[in-house]
């Protein structure tokens, strides 16, 4: 048995090295042309229901996380005064667990909490111009810039430890989370001193871990967390390249993926694993879904055909994991499972990271199904994991949610499992999902509009206001709509002087047609409007919609979708408040069904629509053994619900 195992590992290692040998050397690349240009944070501002959602987050868990978990966010000054040194063996991480040596491996945890919280706080504030939150974020910007060492180092380790690891560490990851925050501030402030500090910090990184002469992802233990999160330094390098045009940033990102792939790590995104078609995703969900955009980064900036094949396989493997809401399996590990509305839960961190990856893929490829996937995920799984009234989220949730008391579907075998319930902190698990719940909306808002060589591109429809330039001339566009809760958009285009450019508006994948008030054409999933714009021009677009009954990916059940919204049967529930924080609306909540009932859907049944958004359908009440007319509602904003239905052939 040991001989066979050794032989298998030897052959795998040989395959691994042969694949790596085909990766391009630095600077010898043929990038794939991409025409879409992202807009900086703040160019797109939220309006309508998006504005209200971000305001509610800033008044709740996003704006108050430093008060909700001061020991993790404030008192552990991990980037400044409490940098990690050799003598630290333990610290308060919030999570409820057994004491032990494992904790030493995760001393970086609070840097993730702090960096992602600040990133979400700032980007939320920018997206709605909240002056109080902007002032709080600016205070932390100044603190982080003041903490920078003379050699450029920004991070969480003291002189003895930094860049000297043979095991789990948070060097790259802690830099990634805080530099994304500082890049957002540069987008907003345009302060050249901020960009200079960021570039100096990255130069320090590249000096101490030089490309192809160091091994930043080496670990004696293949089970890592912060170490593999660090691959997302590609987010920082990508943005720096966009801002400066310096190829060195792209080359360093390619090197990081090269080194990540050649180490012995239990991670799905390594090149040799992605090239194995039959190998499903098994790892920690949030790693696998964020790493998708790192592989896209490597392919689109090299044109390497091995990477192209790896990316194609990766996308197919991710799609295998999706539930009807667009959420990816991962509670916390994927485990090779197909997405299932009942069996596979999803972590809020994974929701944000996969949405971000879908948006990046759209920006690289310009193919509308990626934007469809991002929209499906946020408008259904995302909104369906956020409490509709209380400022709190589910750390883990399933599409079909029949009970939320901590364990999956009410399971009580693990006394430490509290993720399947609502909290503004989730401190006993890890304060990672709440910060990402503060990031998901501003990232979506920022990418509602992009540019291409012909003009502006409307990517994600919704209420917004974009202010940018095309060929050095200012353009403002306000989108008035309640989309996705209505299917009509009104666009008000303003220019100071007559200006010719194209509006390219994504036609959602669910839309069979588009009714446009001005002359237009359609191509490749987009509505094209090319004209000379003068003063203020107004146009409207309507996407006629009919609810559809769809089959789940495993063909076992069906669900109903109306336009971009997955519908469900809400389940009345008894609310239990398990904790109230200093702010009365901040509570931890559990829910049990008032009357457990499941329904089946008759074969061939249709949905009846009553304007504006009431959907009725005839379902079979399994418990009562009778037909009933049931009203379906969008799963967005629901607590307990049934999304999928077995088909009844009686």
C-alpha positions in Angstrom: 0.0 0.0 0.0 2.8 2.4 0.9 4.6 1.5 -2.3 1.6 2.3 -4.4 1.0 5.6 -2.6 4.7 6.6 -3.1 4.5 5.8 -6.8 1.2 7.8 -7.1 2.8 10.8 -5.4 6.0 10.4 -7.5 4.0 10.4 -10.8 1.8 13.3 -9.6 4.9 15.3 -8.7 6.4 14.6 -12.2 3.1 15.7 -13.9 3.1 18.8 -11.6 6.6 19.8 -12.6 6.0 19.2 -16.3 3.0 21.5 -16.2 4.9 24.2 -14.3 7.7 24.0 -16.8 5.2 25.3 -19.4 4.4 28.4 -17.4 5.9 31.6 -19.0 9.1 33.1 -17.6 8.8 36.7 -16.3 8.3 39.3 -19.1 7.9 36.6 -21.8 4.1 36.9 -22.0 1.4 37.5 -24.6 -1.5 39.0 -22.7 -5.0 38.4 -23.8 -6.6 41.7 -24.8 -9.3 43.0 -22.5 -11.3 46.1 -23.4 -13.2 46.7 -20.2 -11.9 49.2 -17.7 -13.1 49.3 -14.1 -14.1 52.6 -12.6 -12.4 53.7 -9.3 -14.2 53.3 -6.0 -16.6 56.3 -5.7 -17.2 56.8 -9.4 -20.6 55.0 -9.0 -22.8 56.0 -6.1 -25.7 54.0 -4.8 -29.3 55.2 -5.2 -32.7 53.8 -4.2 -32.8 50.5 -2.3 -29.0 50.0 -2.7 -28.5 53.4 -0.9 -30.8 52.3 1.9 -29.1 49.0 2.3 -25.6 50.6 2.6 -27.0 53.2 5.0 -28.5 50.5 7.2 -25.2 48.6 7.2 -23.2 51.7 8.2 -25.7 52.3 11.0 -25.3 48.7 12.1 -22.7 46.0 11.8 -20.4 47.7 9.3 -20.3 51.1 11.0 -20.2 49.7 14.5 -18.0 46.6 14.3 -15.2 48.3 16.3 -17.7 48.8 19.1 -19.2 45.3 18.8 -15.9 43.5 18.9 -13.4 46.1 20.4 -11.0 43.4 21.6 -10.5 42.1 18.1 -10.8 45.4 16.1 -9.3 48.1 18.4 -7.4 46.6 21.3 -5.4 44.2 19.3 -3.5 46.9 17.4 -1.9 44.2 15.2 -0.6 46.5 12.4 0.9 49.1 14.7 1.7 48.5 18.4 0.9 44.8 18.7 2.9 43.3 15.8 3.4 39.6 16.2 6.7 38.4 17.6 8.3 35.1 18.5 7.2 35.2 22.1 3.5 35.4 21.3 1.9 31.9 21.7 -1.8 32.9 22.0 -4.2 35.8 21.6 -7.9 36.6 21.7 -9.3 35.6 18.3 -13.0 35.5 19.3 -13.6 32.0 18.2 -14.8 29.4 20.7 -12.5 26.4 20.6 -10.2 24.2 22.5 -7.0 25.8 23.8 -4.0 24.4 22.0 -1.0 24.8 19.8 -3.2 25.4 16.7 -3.9 28.9 17.9 -0.3 29.9 17.3 -0.9 29.3 13.6 -3.8 31.7 13.4 -2.4 34.7 15.2 -2.9 36.7 12.0 -6.8 36.3 12.2 -7.4 39.8 13.6 -5.6 41.4 10.6 -8.2 39.9 8.3 -11.0 41.1 10.6 -9.6 44.6 10.7 -8.5 45.0 7.1 -11.7 43.7 5.6 -13.8 45.7 8.0 -11.9 48.9 7.1 -12.2 48.1 3.4 -16.0 47.6 3.7 -16.4 50.7 5.9 -14.6 53.0 3.6 -16.1 51.7 0.3 -19.6 51.8 1.8 -19.0 55.4 2.9 -17.6 56.4 -0.5 -20.6 54.8 -2.3 -23.1 56.9 -0.4 -20.9 59.9 0.6 -21.4 59.2 4.4 -19.2 61.9 6.0 -19.1 60.4 9.5 -18.0 57.0 8.2 -15.5 58.7 5.9 -14.0 60.6 8.8 -13.6 57.3 10.8 -12.0 55.6 7.8 -9.6 58.6 7.2 -8.4 58.3 10.8 -7.4 54.7 10.2 -5.8 55.6 6.9 -3.5 58.0 8.7 -2.7 55.4 11.4 -1.8 52.8 8.8 0.4 55.2 6.9 2.1 56.4 10.1 2.9 52.7 10.9 4.9 52.2 7.8 8.5 51.4 8.5 11.3 53.4 6.9 12.0 50.5 4.5 8.4 50.5 3.3 7.1 47.5 5.4 3.4 47.5 6.2 2.2 44.4 8.0 1.7 42.5 11.2 5.1 41.0 12.0 8.1 42.4 13.9 11.7 42.5 12.4 12.5 39.0 13.7 9.6 37.2 12.0 8.7 39.0 8.8 9.4 37.0 5.6 10.9 34.1 7.6 8.3 31.3 7.6 8.2 27.6 7.0 4.5 27.2 8.0 1.1 28.9 8.2 1.4 32.7 8.3 -0.4 35.9 7.4 2.3 38.0 5.8 0.7 38.3 2.3 -2.9 38.1 3.5 -2.5 40.9 6.1 -0.9 43.1 3.5 -3.7 42.3 1.0 -6.5 43.3 3.3 -5.0 46.6 4.4 -3.6 47.6 1.0 -7.0 47.1 -0.6 -8.3 49.5 2.0 -5.6 52.1 1.3 -6.2 51.7 -2.5 -9.8 52.6 -2.0 -8.7 55.7 -0.1 -6.4 56.6 -3.0 -9.3 56.2 -5.4 -11.4 58.5 -3.3 -8.8 61.1 -2.3 -6.3 61.0 -5.2 -3.6 61.8 -2.7 -0.3 60.9 -4.3 1.3 60.3 -1.0 -1.0 57.4 -0.4 -0.2 55.7 -3.7 3.5 56.3 -3.0 3.2 54.5 0.3 1.4 51.6 -1.2 4.0 51.2 -3.9 6.7 51.4 -1.3 5.1 48.6 0.7 4.8 46.4 -2.3 8.4 47.1 -3.3 9.4 46.0 0.2 7.5 42.7 -0.4 9.1 42.1 -3.8 12.6 42.8 -2.4 12.3 40.3 0.4 10.4 37.6 -1.6 12.0 38.2 -5.0 10.3 36.5 -8.0 11.5 33.0 -8.9 14.2 33.3 -6.2 11.9 32.8 -3.1 9.1 30.6 -2.0 6.4 32.7 -0.2 3.9 29.8 -0.3 6.2 27.1 1.2 4.8 25.3 4.2 5.8 22.1 6.0 2.1 21.6 6.7 -0.1 21.4 3.6 -3.2 22.5 5.6 -2.9 26.3 5.7 -5.3 29.2 5.8 -3.8 32.7 6.0 -0.9 31.5 3.8 -3.2 30.6 0.9 -5.5 33.6 1.4 -2.3 35.5 0.5 -2.6 34.6 -3.1 -5.2 37.4 -3.2 -2.3 39.9 -3.2 -3.2 39.7 -7.0 -6.1 42.1 -6.2 -3.6 44.7 -5.0 -1.2 44.1 -7.9 -4.0 44.2 -10.5 -5.2 47.6 -9.2 -1.6 49.0 -9.0 -1.1 48.0 -12.6 -4.3 49.8 -13.6 -3.1 52.9 -11.8 0.5 53.0 -12.9 0.9 50.8 -16.0 3.9 49.1 -14.4 4.3 45.6 -15.8 6.4 44.6 -12.7 3.2 44.3 -10.7 1.6 41.9 -13.2 4.8 39.8 -13.4 4.9 39.5 -9.6 1.3 38.3 -9.5 2.2 35.6 -12.1 5.1 34.6 -9.9 2.9 34.3 -6.9 0.6 31.9 -8.7 3.5 29.9 -10.0 4.9 29.5 -6.5 1.5 28.8 -5.0 1.0 26.0 -7.6 4.4 24.3 -7.0 4.1 23.9 -3.2 2.5 21.0 -1.4 -0.8 22.6 -0.3 -4.3 21.3 0.1 -5.7 23.9 -2.1 -8.0 23.5 -5.2 -6.6 26.3 -7.3 -3.2 24.8 -7.9 -2.5 24.4 -11.6 -2.0 20.7 -11.8 -5.2 20.1 -9.9 -7.2 22.4 -12.2 -5.9 20.6 -15.2 -7.3 17.3 -13.8 -10.8 17.5 -15.2 -12.2 14.8 -12.9 -10.9 16.3 -9.7 -13.8 18.3 -8.0 -13.3 21.2 -5.6 -12.8 20.0 -2.1 -11.2 22.7 -0.1 -12.2 25.6 2.1 -14.9 27.3 0.1 -13.8 30.9 0.5 -10.2 30.0 -0.7 -11.5 28.2 -3.8 -13.9 31.0 -4.8 -11.5 33.9 -4.3 -8.6 32.1 -6.0 -10.7 31.9 -9.2 -9.9 35.5 -9.9 -6.2 34.9 -9.2 -6.1 32.1 -11.9 -8.0 34.5 -14.2 -5.3 37.1 -13.5 -2.5 34.7 -14.4 -4.2 33.6 -17.7 -5.3 37.0 -19.0 -1.9 38.6 -18.3 0.1 35.8 -19.9 -2.1 34.2 -22.6 -0.6 30.8 -21.5 -2.7 28.0 -22.9 -2.2 25.7 -19.9 -3.6 28.5 -17.7 -6.5 28.9 -20.2 -7.4 25.3 -19.8 -7.0 25.5 -16.1 -9.3 28.5 -15.9 -11.9 26.9 -18.1 -11.9 23.8 -15.9 -12.0 25.9 -12.8 -15.2 27.7 -13.9 -16.9 24.4 -14.7 -15.9 23.0 -11.3 -17.3 26.1 -9.6 -20.6 25.9 -11.5 -21.0 22.3 -10.3 -21.1 23.7 -6.8 -23.8 26.3 -7.3 -27.3 26.2 -5.7 -30.4 27.8 -7.4 -29.7 31.1 -5.6 -26.2 31.3 -7.3 -24.5 30.5 -3.9 -21.6 28.2 -3.9 -21.3 25.1 -1.6 -19.0 25.6 1.3 -20.0 25.2 4.9 -17.0 25.6 5.5 -15.5 23.0 3.1 -16.7 22.0 -0.3 -15.9 18.4 -0.1 -16.5 17.6 -3.7 -20.3 18.2 -3.4 -22.7 19.4 -6.0 -24.6 22.5 -4.9 -27.9 21.5 -3.3 -30.6 23.8 -1.9 -31.0 21.6 1.2 -27.7 19.8 1.8 -25.0 22.4 1.0 -24.8 25.5 3.1 -22.7 28.5 2.1 -20.5 31.0 4.0 -21.1 34.7 3.6 -17.4 35.1 2.9 -17.8 32.8 -0.1 -20.7 34.9 -1.4 -18.6 38.0 -1.5 -15.5 36.4 -2.9 -17.3 34.5 -5.7 -19.3 37.6 -6.6 -16.0 39.5 -6.9 -14.5 36.7 -9.0 -17.5 36.6 -11.4 -17.2 40.4 -11.8 -13.4 40.1 -12.5 -14.1 37.4 -15.1 -16.6 39.7 -16.8 -14.1 42.5 -16.9 -11.5 40.3 -18.4 -13.7 38.4 -20.9 -16.6 40.8 -21.5 -18.9 37.8 -21.6 -22.4 38.5 -20.1 -22.9 35.1 -18.3 -20.3 36.2 -15.7 -22.3 39.3 -14.9 -25.5 37.2 -14.8 -23.8 35.0 -12.2 -22.7 37.9 -10.0 -26.2 39.4 -10.2 -27.9 36.0 -9.4 -25.7 35.6 -6.3 -26.1 39.0 -4.7 -29.8 39.5 -5.4 -30.8 36.1 -4.1 -28.2 34.3 -1.8 -26.7 37.6 -0.6 -29.9 39.4 0.2 -31.3 36.2 1.5 -28.6 35.8 4.1 -29.0 39.4 5.5 -31.7 40.0 8.0 -34.6 42.1 6.5 -35.0 44.3 9.5 -32.2 43.7 12.1 -28.6 44.6 11.2 -27.3 41.1 11.2 -26.4 38.2 8.9 -26.2 34.4 8.8 -22.6 33.3 8.8 -23.9 30.1 7.1 -27.2 29.5 5.3 -28.9 27.1 2.9 -31.3 28.0 0.1 -34.0 25.9 1.9 -33.9 27.3 5.4 -36.5 25.5 7.6 -34.9 26.4 11.0 -32.1 28.7 12.1 -31.0 27.9 15.7 -27.2 27.6 15.2 -26.7 24.1 13.7 -27.5 23.1 10.2 -31.3 22.4 10.0 -31.4 22.5 13.8 -28.6 20.0 14.4 -27.3 20.2 18.0 -24.5 17.6 18.0 -21.8 20.3 17.8 -22.3 22.6 20.8 -19.9 25.2 19.2 -21.9 25.4 15.9 -23.7 28.7 15.9 -23.2 29.8 12.3 -26.7 29.0 11.1 -28.4 32.0 12.9 -28.3 35.8 12.7 -25.7 37.9 14.4 -24.0 41.3 13.8 -20.7 39.8 14.9 -20.5 36.0 14.9 -17.6 36.4 17.3 -17.8 32.8 18.6 -17.1 31.5 15.1 -14.9 34.1 13.5 -15.3 37.7 12.7 -14.8 37.3 9.0 -18.3 37.1 7.4 -19.6 40.3 9.0 -16.7 42.4 7.5 -17.4 40.8 4.1 -21.1 41.6 4.4 -19.9 45.2 4.6 -17.9 44.7 1.4 -20.3 42.9 -0.8 -22.6 45.9 -1.6 -19.9 48.6 -2.3 -18.0 46.1 -4.6 -21.2 45.4 -6.5 -22.0 49.1 -6.7 -18.5 50.1 -7.9 -18.8 47.6 -10.8 -22.3 48.5 -11.9 -20.6 50.6 -14.6 -17.3 50.1 -16.6 -15.7 51.7 -19.7 -14.6 50.3 -23.0 -12.9 51.9 -26.0 -16.3 53.0 -27.4 -17.9 54.5 -24.3 -19.6 53.4 -21.1 -20.9 49.9 -20.2 -23.8 49.3 -17.9 -22.9 46.0 -16.3 -25.2 45.4 -13.3 -28.6 47.2 -13.5 -29.9 48.9 -10.5 -30.4 52.4 -9.0 -27.2 54.3 -9.3 -25.4 57.5 -10.3 -22.1 57.4 -12.2 -19.9 60.3 -12.7 -16.8 59.7 -14.9 -15.0 60.9 -18.1 -14.9 59.5 -21.6 -12.1 60.8 -23.8 -11.4 63.5 -21.2 -15.0 64.8 -21.2 -17.3 64.5 -18.2 -20.3 62.2 -18.3 -23.0 61.7 -15.7 -25.7 59.0 -15.8 -28.4 58.5 -13.3 -30.3 55.2 -13.4 -33.8 55.4 -11.8 -35.2 52.0 -11.1 -36.2 49.5 -8.4 -34.6 46.7 -10.3 -34.6 43.8 -9.5 -38.0 44.4 -7.9 -39.2 46.0 -11.2 -38.1 45.4 -14.7 -37.9 49.0 -16.1 -34.9 51.3 -16.0 -34.8 55.0 -16.8 -31.4 56.4 -17.7 -30.7 60.2 -17.6 -27.5 61.0 -19.5 -25.8 64.4 -18.9 -22.9 65.9 -20.8 -21.6 69.5 -20.6 -20.9 69.7 -24.3 -22.1 67.6 -27.3 -20.3 64.2 -27.0 -20.4 61.1 -29.2 -20.0 57.8 -27.5 -21.7 54.4 -27.1 -23.8 53.1 -24.3 -23.4 49.4 -24.0 -26.1 48.0 -21.7 -26.0 44.4 -20.6 -29.2 42.5 -21.4 -29.8 40.1 -18.5 -29.5 36.5 -19.4 -33.1 35.8 -18.3 -34.5 38.5 -20.6 -36.1 37.3 -23.8 -36.3 40.8 -25.2 -35.8 44.4 -24.4 -38.1 47.4 -25.2 -35.9 50.5 -25.6 -37.3 54.0 -26.1 -34.5 55.1 -28.5 -32.9 53.5 -31.6 -30.5 50.7 -30.7 -29.0 47.4 -31.9 -28.2 44.2 -30.0 -25.0 42.2 -30.1 -23.4 39.6 -27.9 -25.9 40.0 -25.1 -25.7 43.8 -25.0 -28.0 46.7 -26.1 -26.0 49.2 -28.1 -27.0 52.9 -28.2 -24.6 55.0 -30.3 -25.3 58.7 -30.7 -24.2 62.2 -30.1 -25.4 63.1 -26.6 -26.3 66.8 -25.9 -27.2 68.4 -22.6 -29.6 66.0 -20.9 -31.0 62.9 -22.7 -33.4 60.4 -21.2 -34.1 56.9 -22.3 -36.0 53.9 -20.9 -35.5 50.2 -21.1 -38.0 47.5 -20.1 -37.3 43.8 -19.9 -40.6 42.0 -20.2 -40.6 39.1 -17.6 -42.5 35.9 -17.1 -41.9 33.6 -14.1 -40.2 30.3 -15.1 -40.1 26.9 -13.4 -36.6 25.6 -13.5 -35.0 22.3 -12.6 -32.2 22.1 -10.1 -28.7 21.1 -11.3 -29.1 17.6 -9.9 -32.6 17.2 -11.6 -34.2 16.3 -8.3 -36.5 19.3 -7.7 -37.7 22.5 -9.3 -37.8 26.1 -8.3 -39.4 29.3 -9.6 -37.5 32.3 -10.9 -39.0 35.7 -11.9 -36.5 37.7 -13.9 -33.3 37.9 -11.7 -35.2 36.9 -8.5 -35.5 33.3 -7.2 -38.9 32.9 -5.6 -39.7 31.0 -2.4 -42.4 30.1 0.0 -41.8 32.1 3.2 -42.2 30.1 6.4 -43.7 31.9 9.4 -41.4 31.6 12.4 -41.0 32.2 16.1 -38.2 34.7 16.8 -35.9 34.2 19.8 -33.5 37.0 20.9 -30.4 35.4 22.4 -28.4 38.6 22.9 -29.0 42.3 22.6 -26.0 44.6 22.1 -25.6 48.2 23.3 -27.6 49.4 20.3 -31.1 48.1 20.6 -31.4 47.0 16.9 -28.2 44.9 17.1 -29.2 41.5 18.3 -28.5 37.8 17.9 -31.5 36.0 16.7 -32.7 32.4 16.2 -35.9 31.2 14.4 -38.0 28.1 14.6 -41.0 27.4 12.3 -44.5 28.0 13.7 -45.9 25.2 11.7 -43.5 22.9 9.9 -44.9 22.3 6.4 -43.4 21.2 3.1 -44.9 21.5 -0.3 -44.6 19.8 -3.6 -45.2 21.3 -7.1 -47.5 19.5 -9.5 -46.0 18.5 -12.8 -46.9 21.0 -15.5 -48.0 23.7 -13.1 -47.7 27.4 -14.0 -47.1 30.5 -12.0 -49.8 33.2 -12.0 -48.5 36.8 -11.8 -50.4 39.6 -10.2 -48.8 43.1 -10.8 -46.6 44.4 -9.5 -44.8 41.5 -7.9 -47.2 39.0 -6.5 -46.8 35.4 -7.6 -49.4 32.7 -6.9 -49.0 29.0 -7.5 -50.9 25.8 -6.7 -48.8 23.5 -4.5 -49.4 20.2 -2.7 -49.3 20.4 1.1 -47.5 17.2 2.0 -48.5 17.3 5.7 -52.2 18.3 5.1 -52.6 16.1 2.0 -54.3 18.8 0.0 -53.9 21.4 -2.8 -53.3 25.0 -1.8 -52.9 28.3 -3.5 -49.6 29.7 -2.2 -48.0 33.1 -2.6 -44.4 33.1 -3.6 -42.0 36.0 -2.8 -38.4 36.7 -3.7 -36.0 34.9 -1.4 -34.2 38.2 -1.0 -35.0 39.4 2.6 -36.5 36.1 3.7 -35.6 34.3 6.9 -37.1 30.8 6.9 -38.2 29.6 3.4 -38.7 26.7 1.0 -37.0 27.5 -2.4 -37.1 24.1 -4.2 -40.0 21.7 -4.5 -40.2 18.0 -5.4 -42.4 17.4 -8.4 -45.7 15.7 -7.7 -47.0 13.6 -10.6 -50.4 12.7 -9.2 
